[in-house]
């Protein structure tokens, strides 16, 4: 999720490939076809929403849902739309609050928000 180039490592912050998904639009717009295709392949084959851990609702919304929807808008590739829809459905319980303002964290596997 978070690359650390100096140490040649990274951190699996949300477990959703944030940097890959969030940079798809940039790669597409810059004409980085090979890199975009590699990112698309990763999303299609590796992006899963069944990890049993609490994640940030906000970061997931802006970076993953936003990245998937933007990639779909730019390419028309339904795989991105399908992934965004699956993720959105898993995030819906976060809105089950007295005010309708979402909880700050959600577990995508259990669909429990707090």
Backbone as a printed PyTorch tensor [residue, N CA C, xyz], in Angstrom:
tensor([[[  0.8080,  -1.1930,   0.0000],
         [  0.0000,   0.0000,   0.0000],
         [  0.8510,   1.2570,   0.0000]],

        [[  1.9540,   1.2330,   0.7060],
         [  2.7760,   2.4220,   0.8670],
         [  4.2310,   2.0820,   0.5600]],

        [[  4.7120,   2.4670,  -0.6280],
         [  6.0960,   2.1300,  -0.9690],
         [  7.0960,   2.9680,  -0.1790]],

        [[  8.2360,   2.3690,   0.1070],
         [  9.3330,   3.0510,   0.7920],
         [ 10.5900,   2.8230,  -0.0400]],

        [[ 10.8100,   3.6890,  -1.0380],
         [ 11.8770,   3.4440,  -2.0100],
         [ 13.2820,   3.4130,  -1.4210]],

        [[ 13.5530,   4.2000,  -0.3950],
         [ 14.9040,   4.2100,   0.1590],
         [ 15.2670,   2.8830,   0.7990]],

        [[ 14.2980,   2.2440,   1.4450],
         [ 14.5750,   0.9540,   2.0820],
         [ 14.2300,  -0.2130,   1.1650]],

        [[ 13.7060,   0.1130,  -0.0100],
         [ 13.2780,  -0.8940,  -0.9770],
         [ 12.2340,  -1.8350,  -0.3870]],

        [[ 11.3710,  -1.2450,   0.4200],
         [ 10.3070,  -2.0200,   1.0420],
         [  8.9910,  -1.2790,   0.9530]],

        [[  8.1060,  -1.6090,   1.8260],
         [  6.8150,  -0.9570,   1.8450],
         [  6.0200,  -1.3900,   3.0520]],

        [[  4.8510,  -0.8170,   3.1740],
         [  3.9680,  -1.1490,   4.2850],
         [  2.6030,  -1.5410,   3.7300]],

        [[  2.0680,  -2.6160,   4.2360],
         [  0.7450,  -3.0980,   3.8380],
         [ -0.2800,  -2.4660,   4.7770]],

        [[ -0.5680,  -1.1920,   4.5580],
         [ -1.3810,  -0.3980,   5.4620],
         [ -2.8330,  -0.8580,   5.4820]],

        [[ -3.4790,  -0.8810,   4.3280],
         [ -4.8680,  -1.3060,   4.2540],
         [ -5.0410,  -2.6590,   3.5690]],

        [[ -3.9910,  -3.1290,   2.9340],
         [ -4.0700,  -4.4050,   2.2380],
         [ -4.8570,  -4.3460,   0.9490]],

        [[ -4.9070,  -3.1610,   0.3400],
         [ -5.7180,  -2.9840,  -0.8640],
         [ -4.9260,  -2.4360,  -2.0460]],

        [[ -3.6160,  -2.5210,  -1.9860],
         [ -2.8080,  -2.0450,  -3.0990],
         [ -3.0230,  -0.5780,  -3.4110]],

        [[ -3.0660,   0.2540,  -2.3810],
         [ -3.4010,   1.6690,  -2.5540],
         [ -2.5980,   2.3630,  -3.6470]],

        [[ -1.3020,   2.2140,  -3.6260],
         [ -0.4710,   2.9250,  -4.5950],
         [ -0.7630,   2.4620,  -6.0120]],

        [[ -0.9840,   1.1790,  -6.1950],
         [ -1.3000,   0.6610,  -7.5310],
         [ -2.6220,   1.2350,  -8.0210]],

        [[ -3.6630,   1.0700,  -7.2170],
         [ -5.0000,   1.5060,  -7.6340],
         [ -5.0560,   3.0230,  -7.7970]],

        [[ -4.4610,   3.7370,  -6.8620],
         [ -4.5130,   5.2010,  -6.8680],
         [ -3.7180,   5.8160,  -8.0180]],

        [[ -2.7870,   5.0780,  -8.5990],
         [ -1.9680,   5.6380,  -9.6760],
         [ -2.3910,   5.1680, -11.0720]],

        [[ -3.4230,   4.3540, -11.1730],
         [ -3.8690,   3.8670, -12.4810],
         [ -4.2090,   5.0130, -13.4300]],

        [[ -4.9240,   6.0210, -12.9280],
         [ -5.3130,   7.1320, -13.7990],
         [ -4.1050,   7.9040, -14.3040]],

        [[ -3.1330,   8.1290, -13.4300],
         [ -1.9220,   8.8480, -13.8260],
         [ -1.1610,   8.0710, -14.8940]],

        [[ -1.0060,   6.7760, -14.6800],
         [ -0.3010,   5.9600, -15.6650],
         [ -1.0280,   5.9970, -17.0130]],

        [[ -2.3430,   5.9200, -16.9710],
         [ -3.1230,   5.9470, -18.2130],
         [ -2.9440,   7.2940, -18.9220]],

        [[ -3.0900,   8.3730, -18.1950],
         [ -2.9930,   9.7060, -18.7960],
         [ -1.5980,  10.0130, -19.3230]],

        [[ -0.5800,   9.4380, -18.6940],
         [  0.8030,   9.6720, -19.1240],
         [  1.2300,   8.7310, -20.2450]],

        [[  0.3460,   7.8420, -20.6470],
         [  0.6890,   6.9210, -21.7230],
         [  1.6310,   5.8150, -21.2980]],

        [[  1.6720,   5.5140, -20.0120],
         [  2.5200,   4.4410, -19.4940],
         [  1.7560,   3.1150, -19.6270]],

        [[  1.6050,   2.6840, -20.8550],
         [  0.7590,   1.5360, -21.1780],
         [  1.2130,   0.2610, -20.4860]],

        [[  2.4920,  -0.0300, -20.5160],
         [  3.0010,  -1.2530, -19.8930],
         [  2.7040,  -1.2430, -18.3940]],

        [[  2.9990,  -0.1230, -17.7410],
         [  2.7800,  -0.0160, -16.2950],
         [  1.2880,  -0.0820, -15.9660]],

        [[  0.4640,   0.5900, -16.7810],
         [ -0.9790,   0.5420, -16.5620],
         [ -1.4820,  -0.8950, -16.7060]],

        [[ -1.0280,  -1.5780, -17.7470],
         [ -1.4520,  -2.9620, -17.9650],
         [ -1.0420,  -3.8680, -16.8080]],

        [[  0.1370,  -3.6440, -16.2620],
         [  0.5780,  -4.4180, -15.0930],
         [ -0.3140,  -4.1110, -13.8930]],

        [[ -0.6630,  -2.8420, -13.7090],
         [ -1.5680,  -2.4660, -12.6240],
         [ -2.9440,  -3.0690, -12.7940]],

        [[ -3.4530,  -3.0530, -14.0270],
         [ -4.7490,  -3.6410, -14.3110],
         [ -4.7390,  -5.1250, -13.9890]],

        [[ -3.6760,  -5.7880, -14.4090],
         [ -3.5360,  -7.2250, -14.1550],
         [ -3.5280,  -7.5090, -12.6560]],

        [[ -2.8170,  -6.6720, -11.8890],
         [ -2.7780,  -6.8510, -10.4410],
         [ -4.1710,  -6.6880,  -9.8440]],

        [[ -4.8760,  -5.6420, -10.2610],
         [ -6.2380,  -5.4220,  -9.7510],
         [ -7.1290,  -6.6130, -10.0800]],

        [[ -7.0940,  -7.0700, -11.3150],
         [ -7.9540,  -8.1710, -11.7410],
         [ -7.6730,  -9.4560, -10.9740]],

        [[ -6.4060,  -9.7330, -10.7000],
         [ -6.0320, -11.0220, -10.1220],
         [ -5.7450, -11.0200,  -8.6280]],

        [[ -5.4840,  -9.8530,  -8.0470],
         [ -5.0340,  -9.8270,  -6.6530],
         [ -5.8460,  -8.9400,  -5.7200]],

        [[ -6.5840,  -7.9780,  -6.2440],
         [ -7.3320,  -7.0740,  -5.3650],
         [ -8.5510,  -7.8000,  -4.8190]],

        [[ -8.5040,  -8.0640,  -3.5130],
         [ -9.5820,  -8.7770,  -2.8340],
         [-10.0370,  -7.9460,  -1.6490]],

        [[-11.2790,  -8.1380,  -1.2800],
         [-11.8670,  -7.3410,  -0.2070],
         [-12.3110,  -8.2020,   0.9700]],

        [[-11.6110,  -9.3100,   1.2010],
         [-12.0310, -10.2280,   2.2570],
         [-11.0440, -10.3160,   3.4160]],

        [[-10.1560,  -9.3310,   3.5260],
         [ -9.2150,  -9.3370,   4.6480],
         [ -9.9500,  -8.9400,   5.9270]],

        [[ -9.7430,  -9.7330,   6.9700],
         [-10.4220,  -9.5190,   8.2380],
         [ -9.6220,  -8.5440,   9.1010]],

        [[ -9.7450,  -7.2440,   8.7670],
         [ -9.0830,  -6.2080,   9.5450],
         [ -9.8060,  -4.8910,   9.3420]],

        [[ -9.7370,  -4.0350,  10.3500],
         [-10.3670,  -2.7210,  10.2660],
         [ -9.5070,  -1.8050,   9.4020]],

        [[-10.1600,  -1.0860,   8.4900],
         [ -9.4530,  -0.1560,   7.6190],
         [-10.1480,   1.1950,   7.6300]],

        [[ -9.4450,   2.1970,   7.1870],
         [ -9.9740,   3.5510,   7.1310],
         [-11.0430,   3.6730,   6.0450]],

        [[-12.2330,   4.0590,   6.4520],
         [-13.3200,   4.2650,   5.4980],
         [-12.9590,   5.3860,   4.5220]],

        [[-12.4350,   6.4880,   5.0460],
         [-12.0950,   7.6500,   4.2190],
         [-11.0390,   7.3140,   3.1730]],

        [[ -9.9120,   6.7570,   3.6100],
         [ -8.8260,   6.4470,   2.6710],
         [ -9.2650,   5.4340,   1.6220]],

        [[-10.0610,   4.4630,   2.0430],
         [-10.5410,   3.4590,   1.1050],
         [-11.4710,   4.0950,   0.0720]],

        [[-12.2960,   5.0200,   0.5210],
         [-13.2110,   5.6950,  -0.3960],
         [-12.4640,   6.5230,  -1.4280]],

        [[-11.5670,   7.3970,  -0.9600],
         [-10.9420,   8.3230,  -1.9110],
         [ -9.8920,   7.6520,  -2.7840]],

        [[ -9.1830,   6.6770,  -2.2490],
         [ -8.0780,   6.1070,  -3.0050],
         [ -8.4380,   4.8420,  -3.7590]],

        [[ -9.2430,   3.9820,  -3.1730],
         [ -9.5400,   2.7090,  -3.8430],
         [-10.8220,   2.8300,  -4.6660]],

        [[-11.9230,   3.2310,  -4.0420],
         [-13.1580,   3.3980,  -4.8240],
         [-12.9250,   4.4560,  -5.9030]],

        [[-12.3220,   5.5790,  -5.5030],
         [-12.0420,   6.6390,  -6.4730],
         [-11.1160,   6.1930,  -7.5880]],

        [[-10.0780,   5.4530,  -7.2480],
         [ -9.1370,   4.9680,  -8.2580],
         [ -9.7740,   3.9920,  -9.2310]],

        [[-10.6140,   3.1090,  -8.7040],
         [-11.2860,   2.1340,  -9.5640],
         [-12.2870,   2.8100, -10.4980]],

        [[-13.0570,   3.7500,  -9.9570],
         [-14.0470,   4.4380, -10.7920],
         [-13.3900,   5.3210, -11.8440]],

        [[-12.2860,   5.9510, -11.4970],
         [-11.5730,   6.7720, -12.4730],
         [-10.9850,   5.8990, -13.5770]],

        [[-10.4130,   4.7630, -13.1980],
         [ -9.8710,   3.8460, -14.2080],
         [-10.9850,   3.3660, -15.1370]],

        [[-12.1470,   3.0950, -14.5750],
         [-13.2770,   2.6910, -15.4160],
         [-13.6770,   3.8290, -16.3530]],

        [[-13.7860,   5.0270, -15.8410],
         [-14.1970,   6.1710, -16.6590],
         [-13.2180,   6.4190, -17.8050]],

        [[-11.9380,   6.2480, -17.5400],
         [-10.9240,   6.4980, -18.5660],
         [-10.8480,   5.3910, -19.6180]],

        [[-11.1660,   4.1670, -19.2130],
         [-10.9440,   3.0330, -20.1210],
         [-12.2180,   2.3310, -20.5880]],

        [[-13.2840,   2.4510, -19.8150],
         [-14.4970,   1.7040, -20.1220],
         [-14.4030,   0.2300, -19.7580]],

        [[-13.3400,  -0.1550, -19.0650],
         [-13.1050,  -1.5460, -18.6780],
         [-14.0080,  -1.8930, -17.4840]],

        [[-14.9900,  -2.7580, -17.7230],
         [-15.9830,  -3.1140, -16.6980],
         [-15.3790,  -3.8020, -15.4740]],

        [[-14.2050,  -4.3850, -15.6170],
         [-13.5710,  -5.0340, -14.4680],
         [-13.3940,  -4.0220, -13.3440]],

        [[-12.9670,  -2.7930, -13.6920],
         [-12.7820,  -1.7560, -12.6770],
         [-14.1210,  -1.3940, -12.0300]],

        [[-15.1560,  -1.2570, -12.8200],
         [-16.4830,  -0.9340, -12.2930],
         [-16.9890,  -2.0460, -11.3880]],

        [[-16.8030,  -3.2840, -11.7880],
         [-17.2500,  -4.4170, -10.9720],
         [-16.5320,  -4.4560,  -9.6330]],

        [[-15.2290,  -4.1910,  -9.6440],
         [-14.4690,  -4.1600,  -8.3830],
         [-14.9660,  -3.0190,  -7.4930]],

        [[-15.2140,  -1.8460,  -8.0820],
         [-15.7020,  -0.7040,  -7.3080],
         [-17.0690,  -1.0050,  -6.7030]],

        [[-17.9170,  -1.6530,  -7.4720],
         [-19.2440,  -2.0060,  -6.9770],
         [-19.1580,  -3.0060,  -5.8280]],

        [[-18.3210,  -4.0120,  -5.9780],
         [-18.1490,  -4.9980,  -4.8980],
         [-17.6390,  -4.3210,  -3.6290]],

        [[-16.6530,  -3.4490,  -3.7700],
         [-16.1080,  -2.7460,  -2.6160],
         [-17.1610,  -1.8360,  -1.9960]],

        [[-17.8800,  -1.0950,  -2.8220],
         [-18.9140,  -0.2030,  -2.3050],
         [-19.9780,  -0.9380,  -1.5120]],

        [[-20.3680,  -2.0960,  -1.9930],
         [-21.3670,  -2.8880,  -1.2690],
         [-20.8430,  -3.3270,   0.0900]],

        [[-19.5660,  -3.6600,   0.1500],
         [-18.9840,  -4.0730,   1.4280],
         [-18.8530,  -2.8920,   2.3940]],

        [[-18.7900,  -1.6810,   1.8520],
         [-18.6310,  -0.4910,   2.6900],
         [-19.9520,   0.1040,   3.1640]],

        [[-21.0580,  -0.2980,   2.5770],
         [-22.3560,   0.2790,   2.9160],
         [-22.7060,   0.2630,   4.4070]],

        [[-22.3730,  -0.7980,   5.1610],
         [-22.7310,  -0.7890,   6.5810],
         [-22.1270,   0.3800,   7.3750]],

        [[-21.1030,   1.0080,   6.8600],
         [-20.5210,   2.1580,   7.5630],
         [-21.5100,   3.3060,   7.6840]],

        [[-22.5230,   3.3330,   6.8150],
         [-23.5250,   4.4030,   6.8520],
         [-24.6890,   4.1010,   7.7870]],

        [[-24.6590,   2.9370,   8.4250],
         [-25.7350,   2.5600,   9.3320],
         [-25.5010,   3.2160,  10.6930]],

        [[-25.6900,   4.5200,  10.7180],
         [-25.4830,   5.3230,  11.9240],
         [-26.7340,   6.1740,  12.1530]],

        [[-26.9150,   6.6980,  13.3590],
         [-28.0890,   7.5420,  13.6220],
         [-28.1530,   8.7930,  12.7230]],

        [[-27.0030,   9.2900,  12.3080],
         [-26.9670,  10.5260,  11.5190],
         [-26.7890,  10.2840,  10.0260]],

        [[-26.3680,   9.0860,   9.6580],
         [-26.0540,   8.8160,   8.2580],
         [-24.6250,   9.1810,   7.8930]],

        [[-23.9320,   9.8140,   8.8120],
         [-22.5080,  10.1000,   8.6180],
         [-21.7590,   8.8020,   8.9020]],

        [[-20.9050,   8.3600,   8.0000],
         [-20.3140,   7.0260,   8.1500],
         [-19.3460,   6.9150,   9.3280]],

        [[-19.2420,   5.6940,   9.8310],
         [-18.2180,   5.3710,  10.8120],
         [-16.8430,   5.5720,  10.1710]],

        [[-15.8100,   5.6600,  10.9780],
         [-14.4650,   5.9340,  10.4480],
         [-13.7340,   4.6820,   9.9920]],

        [[-14.1220,   3.5300,  10.5090],
         [-13.4500,   2.2970,  10.1040],
         [-14.4780,   1.2430,   9.7180]],

        [[-14.0340,   0.3450,   8.8560],
         [-14.8790,  -0.7770,   8.4410],
         [-14.0180,  -2.0050,   8.2140]],

        [[-14.5540,  -3.1390,   8.5370],
         [-13.9260,  -4.4150,   8.2530],
         [-14.6370,  -4.9740,   7.0250]],

        [[-13.9290,  -5.0550,   5.9110],
         [-14.5700,  -5.4710,   4.6740],
         [-14.9860,  -6.9430,   4.6730]],

        [[-14.3250,  -7.7640,   5.4760],
         [-14.6660,  -9.1870,   5.5330],
         [-15.9600,  -9.3940,   6.3330]],

        [[-16.0400,  -8.7560,   7.5040],
         [-17.2090,  -8.9400,   8.3630],
         [-18.2970,  -7.9070,   8.1020]],

        [[-17.9140,  -6.8350,   7.3990],
         [-18.8120,  -5.7020,   7.1200],
         [-19.2690,  -5.0140,   8.3990]],

        [[-18.3990,  -5.0600,   9.4030],
         [-18.6840,  -4.3940,  10.6800],
         [-17.9590,  -3.0450,  10.6780]],

        [[-18.7160,  -1.9980,  10.9870],
         [-18.1490,  -0.6470,  11.0300],
         [-18.1870,  -0.1240,  12.4470]],

        [[-17.2330,   0.7520,  12.7300],
         [-17.2300,   1.4100,  14.0490],
         [-16.5860,   2.7780,  13.9320]]])
